[in-house]
Amino acid sequence: MGKRLRHPRSRRSFERRQGKRSPRKCVLIVCEGEKTEPKYFESLRRKLRLQSAEVRICGKECGSAPVSVVEFAMQEKDRRKREVKQGHAPVEYDSIWCVIDVEESGKNPSLLDALQRAKDNKVDVALSNPCFEFWILLHLRDGGKPYRNCKEVIHDLANALGRLYGKGDDIFEELFPYIQDAIRRATNLEQRQAYDRTKFPNPSTQVHHLVKFLLSWQQAEAR
């Protein structure tokens, strides 16, 4: 008796059996700085294998004013929407973060405007006072004394590292084992400052919220 020939499954029946994977969600991180911040988050993205996280540098094309950083993020959001409609991108950004330094707040009149625009457009902001390097420092030690400028933070960071440190130095692999320590220190500092009426406590950072978000994102993608 001859063998019964099997008819190949149709593509439609295969798709019903397999199911279609929904496109991954996507997060956008816009950095004001051109060295330290993007290097840190690019390294973190690779470490966590977050293929759906994108890091954009708001550099010469938009300036370093906080409001310009937020506007750049909004432009990227609109650009992504157009790409999705044209079929050039799978999904729109589900979450957008801007990484901004206070520096010397008295010389930064656009900061409040930037924060309001971000809030109005559902853009999250990870603010550091005086600068992002304070978040880096928290990987290695507690921080509580006020700083006049970022140079003083870098001085303390160099002491904590035991060597000279320059903006843009790639030290992520040294820092990563202590990332939970940095989150704990930043959280404790934020809680102590919760009852302070100061608009931008010095020193302070909100970067731990973004890092915790990325860590939770990794766990969700791994499921």
C-alpha positions in Angstrom: 0.0 0.0 0.0 1.5 3.4 -1.0 2.4 6.0 1.5 -0.2 8.8 2.1 1.1 12.1 0.9 1.1 14.8 3.5 -0.1 18.2 2.3 2.1 21.0 3.4 0.5 23.2 6.1 -0.7 26.6 4.9 1.1 29.7 6.1 -2.1 30.8 7.8 -2.5 27.5 9.8 1.2 27.8 10.8 0.6 31.4 12.1 -2.4 30.2 14.0 -0.4 27.5 15.7 2.7 29.7 16.4 0.9 32.9 17.1 2.3 36.3 16.2 4.9 37.9 18.4 3.9 41.4 19.4 6.6 44.0 18.7 8.8 44.8 21.6 8.2 48.0 23.5 10.8 50.8 23.1 12.3 53.3 25.4 14.2 56.5 24.4 16.9 58.0 26.6 18.0 61.6 25.6 21.3 62.7 27.2 22.4 66.3 27.6 26.0 65.5 28.0 28.1 64.1 25.1 30.4 61.8 27.0 29.7 60.5 30.5 25.9 60.0 30.3 25.6 58.3 26.8 28.6 56.1 27.6 27.0 55.0 30.9 23.6 54.3 29.4 24.9 52.6 26.2 27.1 50.4 28.4 24.1 49.6 30.7 21.9 48.9 27.7 24.4 46.4 26.4 25.0 44.9 29.8 21.3 44.3 30.3 20.8 43.3 26.6 18.1 45.8 26.1 17.7 45.8 22.4 14.6 48.0 22.6 16.4 50.8 24.4 17.8 53.7 22.4 20.2 56.3 23.6 20.2 59.7 21.8 22.7 62.5 22.4 21.3 66.0 22.4 24.5 67.7 21.3 25.4 70.6 19.1 22.1 70.4 17.1 20.0 71.5 20.1 22.4 73.0 22.7 22.7 72.1 26.3 19.8 74.2 27.8 17.4 71.9 29.6 14.4 73.1 27.6 16.3 72.3 24.4 16.9 68.8 25.6 13.2 68.2 26.3 12.3 69.7 22.9 14.8 67.4 21.2 13.1 64.5 22.9 9.7 65.6 21.7 11.0 65.9 18.2 12.4 62.4 18.4 9.0 61.2 19.6 7.3 62.8 16.6 9.9 61.5 14.2 9.4 58.0 15.5 5.6 58.3 15.1 6.1 59.2 11.4 8.5 56.3 10.9 5.9 53.9 12.4 3.2 55.2 10.1 5.6 54.8 7.1 6.5 51.3 8.1 10.1 52.1 8.9 9.8 51.4 12.7 7.9 48.7 14.5 6.5 50.6 17.4 6.4 54.1 18.9 8.4 55.0 22.1 6.5 53.7 25.1 8.7 55.7 27.5 11.0 58.7 27.0 13.6 59.9 29.5 15.7 63.1 29.5 18.9 63.1 31.6 19.6 66.6 32.7 22.1 68.4 35.0 21.1 71.3 37.2 24.7 72.6 37.3 24.4 76.1 38.7 20.6 76.6 38.9 20.9 80.3 39.1 22.4 80.3 35.7 19.9 77.9 34.3 16.6 79.9 34.0 15.1 77.4 31.5 15.1 74.5 33.9 11.6 75.1 35.4 10.2 75.6 31.9 11.9 72.4 30.8 10.4 70.4 33.6 6.9 71.7 32.9 7.2 70.9 29.2 8.4 67.4 30.1 5.4 66.9 32.4 2.9 68.2 29.9 4.3 65.9 27.2 4.7 62.8 29.5 8.4 62.8 29.3 10.3 61.6 32.4 13.3 63.6 33.6 16.3 62.2 35.5 17.7 65.3 37.1 21.1 65.5 38.9 22.4 68.4 41.0 24.9 69.6 40.3 25.7 67.0 37.6 25.4 63.4 36.5 28.8 62.6 38.0 27.2 62.7 41.4 25.2 59.6 40.4 28.5 58.0 39.4 30.0 58.9 42.8 27.1 57.1 44.6 28.3 53.8 43.2 31.4 54.1 45.4 30.4 56.1 48.5 27.7 58.1 50.2 27.3 61.8 49.3 25.7 64.5 51.3 27.7 67.7 51.3 26.7 70.4 48.9 28.8 71.1 45.8 29.4 74.5 44.2 30.0 72.9 40.8 30.6 69.7 38.9 34.4 70.1 39.3 34.1 69.4 43.0 32.1 66.3 42.3 34.7 65.0 39.9 37.4 65.7 42.5 35.5 63.5 45.0 35.0 60.9 42.3 38.7 60.8 41.6 39.4 60.3 45.3 36.9 57.5 45.5 38.5 55.8 42.4 42.0 56.4 43.8 43.2 58.0 40.5 42.5 60.9 38.2 39.1 61.0 36.4 38.1 62.9 33.4 34.7 63.4 31.9 34.1 60.6 29.4 36.4 58.1 31.0 34.9 54.6 30.5 34.6 53.2 34.0 31.3 51.4 33.7 32.6 47.9 34.3 34.1 49.1 37.6 30.8 50.7 38.6 28.3 48.0 37.5 28.9 45.6 40.5 27.9 48.5 42.8 24.8 49.7 40.9 22.5 48.5 43.7 24.6 50.4 46.2 24.1 53.5 44.1 20.3 53.0 43.9 20.2 52.5 47.7 22.3 55.6 48.4 20.3 57.7 46.0 17.0 56.5 47.5 18.1 57.1 51.0 19.2 60.6 50.1 16.0 61.4 48.3 14.0 60.2 51.4 16.0 62.4 53.7 15.4 65.4 51.5 11.7 64.7 51.0 10.6 67.2 53.7 13.1 69.9 52.5 11.3 72.7 50.6 14.4 73.2 48.4 13.4 72.9 44.8 16.6 71.2 43.7 18.4 69.8 46.7 22.2 69.9 46.5 23.4 67.3 46.1 20.7 65.1 44.6 20.0 62.8 41.7 16.9 61.1 40.2 19.0 58.8 37.9 18.2 55.8 40.1 14.6 56.0 38.9 15.7 55.6 35.3 18.1 52.8 36.2 15.5 50.9 38.2 13.1 51.3 35.2 15.7 49.8 32.9 16.3 46.9 35.3 12.6 46.2 35.5 12.4 46.4 31.7 15.1 43.8 31.4 13.1 41.4 33.7 10.0 42.0 31.6 11.9 41.3 28.3 13.4 38.1 29.8 9.9 36.6 30.3 
